Amino acid sequence: MTPTIRDVYGASLARYGLLDERVVVLDADVSASTRTGAFAQACPERFFNVGIAEANMAAMAAGLASEGKIPFINTFAVFMTTLGALSARTFAGYGRLNIKFMGAYGGVSDAYDGATHHSVEDLAIMRAIPGIQVLVASDAVLTDWLVRNAIAVNAPMYIRLSRDAMPPLYPEGESFTLGQGKVLRQGTDVTVMTCGILGSIALQAADILALDGFSVRVVDHFTVKPIDKDLVRRCARETRAIVTAEEHSVVGGLGSAVAEVLVRDGLNVPLEMAGIPDCYTQSGSYAALMAAYGLTPPWRRADPVCSGQGQVNDGGLDQGRFASMTSRAFRPARAMQKRADRTGAAWRSVQAQRRGSRGQQVTGFGRIAFERLDVLFRQRRILRAAGLTAQTADQGVVDIRRQPVRQGWSDSLCKVKHRPASIAVFAPIAPVGQFCRQRSQPW
């Protein structure tokens, strides 16, 4: 049975990490999914579970890299390239720090979790950051090499991994060169340029087209950045058309990288891009989604099946399961909306009191998104420790009346000592320090 890409990655990371003490691994509380648990067992002193804090994880990796470590940071690709993008740009790209961004569950391989977890723009985001190399795993042999190469090369990298298994493309011991694509099959009529799982699918397409007399060349551009320009130029001159195929948006990915080479060099060859349309994806099985977007047989040109524009039904998605999943998925959103409605009513009450007050100003309160109601209770405990009391008034407003303040608390609590006696805040959300904003004189 072919191992999954994530299993191969976890095993390779543990194997090569044991040999190099500079390797450290950080995970955003998804090690069971990313398979970094194998490294945690082998090298527990060099494994860090940072929790669901992707942005902080990337910043922590910058500190480790600046001290000579080789940090591999791990989470789902969609969160790595959005929540971690600022650190990737500032520390890895601009700072040239040796951080390895490992994007698990790339493409639509996190199938049933839907558009919020599908990563169809990650290559475009990371490709646009100067100084970061972008690579995509295409099979188990290449995945193992990507880990070894990441340790050996002192450069920031984004490596996209898949959740599922991929058919083998390369024999054991195959050699790879960073920045150079691999020709999987020679052909003279058309070149299909791929990355990821589309390499094996393109070979299937080449077999089908061969029955009709077409000679198809298949290329695996596992290095999306820097793209192998020489190989693109050679294929453009030696074949009559180019097709790019990727489990990614048609905007900004491999297709765009190939198009940029063709345009800059003035190579007048027809180009077709196969990938995810410019839309949000649906929920369904991995196979159903790949078929629905025309990436697996039967290939067809069809209107994009986008989120909000109908369900993926011709790819084999069970409609009852989709409806049940949708209901469960939106349950938290409905609760949040109800809470937001209550928030709006309370804010309108605050505004009414504000208009009726005698010239006192209340600014900035009530406009912060609610996250946890226990903020209020933490605030009350801190205020009591500071010598303040909080009394709940009507309409969701807390009237905080100043009591004698202990010495030493003035600096830590926004210099509340010797300040006005009455401060009004929006009760459910005012975090520590927010109550300092409402005042009758400049501080």
C-alpha positions as CSV (number, residue, x, y, z in Angstrom):
1,M,0.0,0.0,0.0
2,T,1.4,3.4,-1.0
3,P,2.1,5.5,2.1
4,T,0.5,8.9,2.4
5,I,2.7,12.0,1.8
6,R,2.2,13.2,5.4
7,D,3.4,9.8,6.8
8,V,6.5,9.9,4.5
9,Y,7.2,13.4,5.7
10,G,6.9,12.6,9.4
11,A,9.2,9.6,9.0
12,S,11.8,11.5,7.0
13,L,11.8,14.4,9.4
14,A,12.4,12.1,12.3
15,R,15.1,10.2,10.4
16,Y,17.1,13.1,9.2
17,G,16.4,15.3,12.2
18,L,18.2,12.7,14.4
19,L,21.3,13.3,12.4
20,D,21.4,17.0,12.7
21,E,21.0,18.7,16.1
22,R,20.3,22.0,14.4
23,V,16.9,20.8,13.3
24,V,14.0,21.9,15.5
25,V,10.3,21.3,14.8
26,L,7.4,23.5,15.8
27,D,3.8,22.5,15.3
28,A,0.5,24.5,15.8
29,D,-1.3,21.7,17.8
30,V,-1.9,19.5,14.7
31,S,1.0,17.1,15.0
32,A,-1.4,14.1,14.7
33,S,-2.4,15.5,11.3
34,T,1.0,16.7,10.1
35,R,2.8,13.6,11.4
36,T,5.4,15.6,13.2
37,G,4.7,13.4,16.2
38,A,7.3,11.0,14.9
39,F,10.0,13.7,15.4
40,A,8.5,14.5,18.8
41,Q,9.1,10.9,19.9
42,A,12.6,10.7,18.4
43,C,13.8,14.2,19.6
44,P,11.4,15.4,22.3
45,E,13.8,18.1,23.5
46,R,13.7,19.7,20.0
47,F,10.0,19.6,19.4
48,F,7.7,22.5,20.4
49,N,3.9,22.4,20.3
50,V,3.0,26.1,20.3
51,G,-0.7,25.6,20.3
52,I,-3.1,27.2,17.8
53,A,-0.9,30.2,17.3
54,E,0.4,30.1,13.8
55,A,1.6,33.7,13.6
56,N,3.5,33.3,16.9
57,M,5.0,30.0,15.7
58,A,6.5,31.7,12.6
59,A,7.9,34.5,14.7
60,M,9.4,32.0,17.2
61,A,11.0,30.2,14.3
62,A,12.7,33.4,13.3
63,G,14.4,33.6,16.7
64,L,15.5,30.0,16.4
65,A,16.8,30.5,12.9
66,S,18.8,33.6,13.9
67,E,20.6,31.5,16.5
68,G,21.7,28.9,13.9
69,K,18.8,26.4,14.2
70,I,16.9,25.0,11.3
71,P,13.3,25.4,12.2
72,F,10.6,23.3,10.5
73,I,7.2,24.9,11.2
74,N,4.1,22.9,10.6
75,T,0.4,23.5,10.2
76,F,-2.3,23.3,7.5
77,A,-1.1,25.1,4.3
78,V,-4.1,27.5,4.4
79,F,-3.1,28.8,7.8
80,M,0.6,28.7,7.2
81,T,0.3,31.0,4.2
82,T,-2.2,33.4,5.7
83,L,-1.6,33.7,9.4
84,G,2.1,33.1,9.0
85,A,2.5,35.3,5.9
86,L,3.7,38.4,7.8
87,S,6.5,36.5,9.5
88,A,7.3,34.8,6.2
89,R,7.6,38.1,4.5
90,T,9.4,40.0,7.2
91,F,11.7,37.4,8.8
92,A,12.2,34.7,6.2
93,G,12.0,36.8,3.0
94,Y,13.4,40.2,4.0
95,G,15.5,38.8,6.8
96,R,16.8,35.8,4.8
97,L,16.3,33.5,7.8
98,N,16.5,29.8,7.3
99,I,12.9,28.9,8.1
100,K,11.2,25.9,6.5
101,F,7.4,26.5,6.1
102,M,5.8,23.1,5.8
103,G,2.3,23.4,4.5
104,A,0.3,20.3,5.2
105,Y,-3.0,19.3,3.6
106,G,-2.3,21.4,0.4
107,G,-4.8,21.9,-2.3
108,V,-8.2,20.4,-1.6
109,S,-6.8,17.3,0.2
110,D,-8.5,18.4,3.4
111,A,-11.6,17.5,1.5
112,Y,-14.7,17.6,3.8
113,D,-13.5,20.6,5.8
114,G,-14.4,22.8,2.8
115,A,-13.3,26.2,1.6
116,T,-12.0,27.4,4.9
117,H,-9.4,24.6,5.0
118,H,-8.7,24.1,1.3
119,S,-5.4,25.8,0.3
120,V,-5.8,26.8,-3.3
121,E,-3.9,30.1,-3.1
122,D,-0.8,29.2,-1.1
123,L,1.6,28.9,-4.0
124,A,0.6,32.3,-5.3
125,I,1.1,33.9,-1.8
126,M,4.5,32.4,-1.1
127,R,5.7,32.8,-4.7
128,A,5.1,36.5,-4.4
129,I,7.4,36.9,-1.4
130,P,11.0,37.7,-2.5
131,G,13.6,35.3,-1.4
132,I,11.4,32.3,-0.5
133,Q,11.7,29.1,-2.6
134,V,8.5,27.3,-3.3
135,L,8.4,23.5,-3.7
136,V,5.6,20.9,-4.1
137,A,5.8,17.2,-3.2
138,S,4.8,14.9,-6.0
139,D,5.3,11.5,-4.5
140,A,7.0,9.7,-1.6
141,V,10.5,9.6,-3.0
142,L,10.5,13.3,-3.8
143,T,9.0,14.1,-0.3
144,D,11.9,12.3,1.3
145,W,14.4,14.3,-0.8
146,L,12.6,17.6,0.0
147,V,13.2,17.1,3.7
148,R,16.9,16.3,3.1
149,N,17.3,19.2,0.8
150,A,15.6,21.6,3.2
151,I,18.1,20.7,5.9
152,A,21.1,21.0,3.5
153,V,20.2,24.3,1.9
154,N,20.5,27.5,3.9
155,A,17.5,29.3,2.5
156,P,13.9,30.0,3.5
157,M,11.5,27.5,1.8
158,Y,7.8,26.9,1.5
159,I,7.1,23.2,0.9
160,R,3.6,22.1,0.1
161,L,2.6,18.6,1.3
162,S,-0.6,16.6,0.8
163,R,-2.8,14.7,3.2
164,D,-3.3,11.7,0.9
165,A,-1.1,9.2,-0.9
166,M,0.2,9.9,-4.4
167,P,1.0,7.3,-7.0
168,P,4.8,6.8,-7.4
169,L,6.6,8.9,-10.0
170,Y,10.2,8.2,-9.2
171,P,12.2,5.1,-8.3
172,E,14.1,4.9,-5.0
173,G,17.4,6.7,-5.2
174,E,16.3,9.2,-7.9
175,S,18.4,12.4,-8.0
176,F,16.9,15.8,-8.0
177,T,18.3,19.3,-8.4
178,L,16.7,22.4,-6.8
179,G,15.3,24.7,-9.5
180,Q,15.2,22.0,-12.2
181,G,12.1,20.2,-13.3
182,K,11.9,16.5,-14.2
183,V,10.7,15.2,-17.5
184,L,8.4,12.3,-16.7
185,R,7.7,11.4,-20.3
186,Q,9.0,12.6,-23.6
187,G,6.6,13.9,-26.3
188,T,6.5,16.1,-29.4
189,D,3.0,17.4,-29.8
190,V,2.1,19.1,-26.5
191,T,3.8,19.5,-23.1
192,V,1.8,19.1,-19.8
193,M,3.6,20.9,-17.0
194,T,2.4,19.8,-13.5
195,C,3.2,19.9,-9.8
196,G,2.0,17.7,-7.0
197,I,-0.5,14.9,-7.6
198,L,-1.2,16.2,-11.1
199,G,2.0,14.6,-12.3
200,S,0.6,11.1,-12.0
201,I,-2.8,12.3,-13.4
202,A,-1.0,13.9,-16.4
203,L,0.6,10.5,-17.2
204,Q,-2.9,9.0,-17.3
205,A,-4.0,11.7,-19.7
206,A,-0.9,11.1,-21.8
207,D,-1.8,7.4,-22.1
208,I,-5.4,8.2,-23.2
209,L,-4.2,10.8,-25.8
210,A,-1.6,8.3,-27.1
211,L,-4.5,6.1,-28.2
212,D,-5.6,9.0,-30.5
213,G,-2.1,9.5,-31.9
214,F,-1.0,12.4,-29.7
215,S,2.5,12.5,-28.3
216,V,2.4,14.2,-24.9
217,R,5.4,15.3,-22.9
218,V,4.9,15.4,-19.1
219,V,7.0,17.6,-16.8
220,D,7.0,17.8,-13.1
221,H,7.9,21.3,-11.9
222,F,8.3,20.4,-8.3
223,T,10.2,23.6,-7.9
224,V,7.6,26.3,-8.6
225,K,10.0,29.0,-7.6
226,P,12.6,29.4,-8.9
227,I,10.9,28.0,-12.0
228,D,13.0,26.0,-14.4
229,K,13.1,28.6,-17.2
230,D,15.4,26.7,-19.5
231,L,13.0,23.7,-19.4
232,V,10.0,25.9,-20.1
233,R,11.8,27.5,-23.1
234,R,12.9,24.1,-24.5
235,C,9.4,22.6,-24.2
236,A,7.9,25.7,-25.9
237,R,10.2,25.3,-28.8
238,E,10.0,21.5,-29.2
239,T,6.3,21.0,-28.8
240,R,3.3,22.9,-30.3
241,A,1.4,23.8,-27.1
242,I,1.7,23.9,-23.3
243,V,-0.8,22.9,-20.7
244,T,-0.3,23.5,-17.0
245,A,-2.1,21.4,-14.5
246,E,-2.1,22.0,-10.8
247,E,-4.2,21.5,-7.7
248,H,-4.3,25.2,-7.1
249,S,-6.1,28.3,-8.3
250,V,-5.4,29.2,-11.9
251,V,-4.4,32.6,-10.6
252,G,-0.8,33.0,-9.4
253,G,0.4,29.4,-9.3
254,L,2.4,27.2,-11.6
255,G,0.4,28.3,-14.7
256,S,1.2,31.9,-14.0
257,A,4.9,31.1,-13.4
258,V,5.1,29.4,-16.8
259,A,3.1,32.2,-18.5
260,E,5.6,34.8,-17.2
261,V,8.5,32.9,-18.8
262,L,6.7,32.6,-22.1
263,V,5.8,36.3,-22.2
264,R,9.2,37.6,-21.2
265,D,10.9,35.5,-23.8
266,G,8.4,36.3,-26.5
267,L,7.6,32.6,-27.0
268,N,4.4,32.5,-29.1
269,V,3.0,29.1,-28.1
270,P,-0.6,28.3,-27.1
271,L,-1.0,28.0,-23.3
272,E,-3.9,26.4,-21.4
273,M,-4.2,26.4,-17.6
274,A,-6.0,23.6,-15.8
275,G,-6.6,24.1,-12.1
276,I,-9.2,25.4,-9.6
277,P,-11.3,28.3,-11.0
278,D,-11.1,31.7,-9.4
279,C,-13.7,30.8,-6.8
280,Y,-14.1,29.3,-3.3
281,T,-14.2,25.5,-3.3
282,Q,-16.9,23.1,-2.0
283,S,-16.9,20.3,0.5
284,G,-16.8,16.7,-0.5
285,S,-14.6,13.7,-0.8
286,Y,-11.1,14.3,-2.3
287,A,-11.9,12.3,-5.4
288,A,-15.2,14.0,-5.9
289,L,-13.6,17.5,-5.6
290,M,-10.8,16.7,-8.0
291,A,-13.3,15.3,-10.6
292,A,-15.7,18.3,-10.1
293,Y,-13.0,20.8,-11.0
294,G,-11.9,18.8,-14.0
295,L,-8.5,17.6,-12.6
296,T,-9.2,13.9,-12.8
297,P,-11.1,11.8,-15.4
298,P,-13.5,12.3,-17.0
299,W,-11.9,15.5,-18.1
300,R,-14.3,18.2,-19.3
301,R,-14.6,21.9,-19.6
302,A,-17.4,22.9,-17.3
303,D,-18.7,25.9,-15.4
304,P,-16.8,26.2,-12.1
305,V,-18.5,24.5,-9.1
306,C,-18.0,27.2,-6.6
307,S,-19.1,27.7,-3.0
308,G,-22.4,29.3,-3.0
309,Q,-23.2,28.4,-6.6
310,G,-24.5,24.8,-6.2
311,Q,-23.1,21.7,-4.7
312,V,-20.6,19.2,-6.0
313,N,-23.0,16.5,-7.1
314,D,-21.6,15.1,-10.4
315,G,-18.4,14.1,-8.6
316,G,-20.1,11.7,-6.3
317,L,-20.7,13.8,-3.2
318,D,-23.4,12.5,-1.0
319,Q,-25.9,15.3,-0.7
320,G,-27.3,14.2,2.7
321,R,-23.9,14.2,4.2
322,F,-23.2,17.6,2.7
323,A,-26.3,19.0,4.2
324,S,-25.5,17.5,7.6
325,M,-22.0,18.8,7.5
326,T,-23.1,22.3,6.4
327,S,-25.5,22.4,9.4
328,R,-22.8,21.4,11.8
329,A,-20.3,23.8,10.2
330,F,-22.5,26.8,10.5
331,R,-23.7,26.1,14.0
332,P,-20.9,28.2,15.6
333,A,-21.5,31.0,13.0
334,R,-25.2,31.2,14.0
335,A,-24.3,31.4,17.7
336,M,-21.8,34.2,16.8
337,Q,-24.4,36.1,14.9
338,K,-26.9,35.9,17.8
339,R,-24.2,37.2,20.1
340,A,-23.4,39.9,17.6
341,D,-27.1,40.9,17.6
342,R,-27.0,41.2,21.4
343,T,-23.8,43.2,21.1
344,G,-25.4,45.6,18.7
345,A,-28.3,46.2,21.0
346,A,-26.0,46.9,23.9
347,W,-23.9,49.2,21.9
348,R,-26.9,51.2,20.8
349,S,-27.8,51.5,24.5
350,V,-24.3,52.8,25.2
351,Q,-24.7,55.3,22.3
352,A,-28.0,56.5,23.8
353,Q,-26.4,57.1,27.2
354,R,-23.6,58.8,25.5
355,R,-25.9,61.3,23.7
356,G,-27.7,61.9,27.0
357,S,-24.6,62.4,29.1
358,R,-23.5,65.8,30.2
359,G,-20.6,66.3,27.8
360,Q,-18.7,63.3,29.0
361,Q,-17.0,61.3,26.2
362,V,-17.0,57.6,25.8
363,T,-14.8,56.6,22.8
364,G,-13.6,53.3,21.3
365,F,-15.8,51.0,23.4
366,G,-18.1,48.3,22.0
367,R,-16.3,48.1,18.6
368,I,-14.1,45.2,19.4
369,A,-15.1,41.8,18.2
370,F,-16.3,39.5,20.9
371,E,-14.1,36.5,21.6
372,R,-14.6,35.2,25.1
373,L,-17.0,36.4,27.7
374,D,-14.6,35.5,30.5
375,V,-12.7,38.6,29.7
376,L,-15.1,40.5,31.9
377,F,-14.4,38.2,34.8
378,R,-10.7,38.5,34.4
379,Q,-11.0,42.3,34.2
380,R,-13.0,42.4,37.4
381,R,-10.4,40.4,39.3
382,I,-7.6,42.7,38.1
383,L,-9.6,45.8,38.9
384,R,-10.3,44.6,42.4
385,A,-6.6,43.8,42.9
386,A,-5.9,47.4,41.7
387,G,-8.2,48.8,44.3
388,L,-11.1,49.5,42.0
389,T,-14.6,48.1,42.2
390,A,-16.9,47.2,39.3
391,Q,-20.7,47.4,39.6
392,T,-22.9,46.1,36.9
393,A,-25.5,48.7,35.8
394,D,-28.4,48.4,33.3
395,Q,-27.9,48.2,29.6
396,G,-24.7,46.2,29.8
397,V,-22.6,49.1,31.2
398,V,-20.2,48.8,34.1
399,D,-19.7,51.9,36.3
400,I,-16.2,51.7,37.7
401,R,-15.9,53.9,40.8
402,R,-12.4,54.7,41.9
403,Q,-11.2,53.5,45.3
404,P,-7.8,54.2,46.8
405,V,-5.2,52.7,44.5
406,R,-2.3,50.6,45.9
407,Q,1.1,52.0,45.4
408,G,2.9,50.5,42.5
409,W,-0.2,49.8,40.4
410,S,-0.3,53.2,38.6
411,D,2.1,52.3,35.9
412,S,0.9,48.8,35.2
413,L,-2.8,49.8,35.0
414,C,-2.4,52.7,32.5
415,K,-1.6,55.2,35.2
416,V,-5.1,55.1,36.7
417,K,-3.9,56.7,39.9
418,H,-5.2,60.3,40.5
419,R,-7.6,60.0,37.5
420,P,-11.3,60.8,37.2
421,A,-13.6,59.0,39.6
422,S,-16.1,57.6,37.1
423,I,-15.2,55.5,34.0
424,A,-17.8,53.9,31.8
425,V,-16.8,50.9,29.7
426,F,-18.6,48.3,27.6
427,A,-19.0,45.4,30.0
428,P,-18.5,42.2,28.1
429,I,-15.3,43.0,26.3
430,A,-13.3,45.8,27.9
431,P,-9.9,44.2,28.3
432,V,-7.3,45.4,30.7
433,G,-6.2,48.8,29.7
434,Q,-9.3,49.6,27.5
435,F,-11.0,51.3,30.5
436,C,-8.1,53.8,30.5
437,R,-9.3,55.4,27.2
438,Q,-12.5,57.0,28.6
439,R,-11.4,60.1,30.4
440,S,-12.2,63.7,31.1
441,Q,-8.7,65.1,30.6
442,P,-5.7,64.1,28.4
443,W,-3.3,61.7,30.0
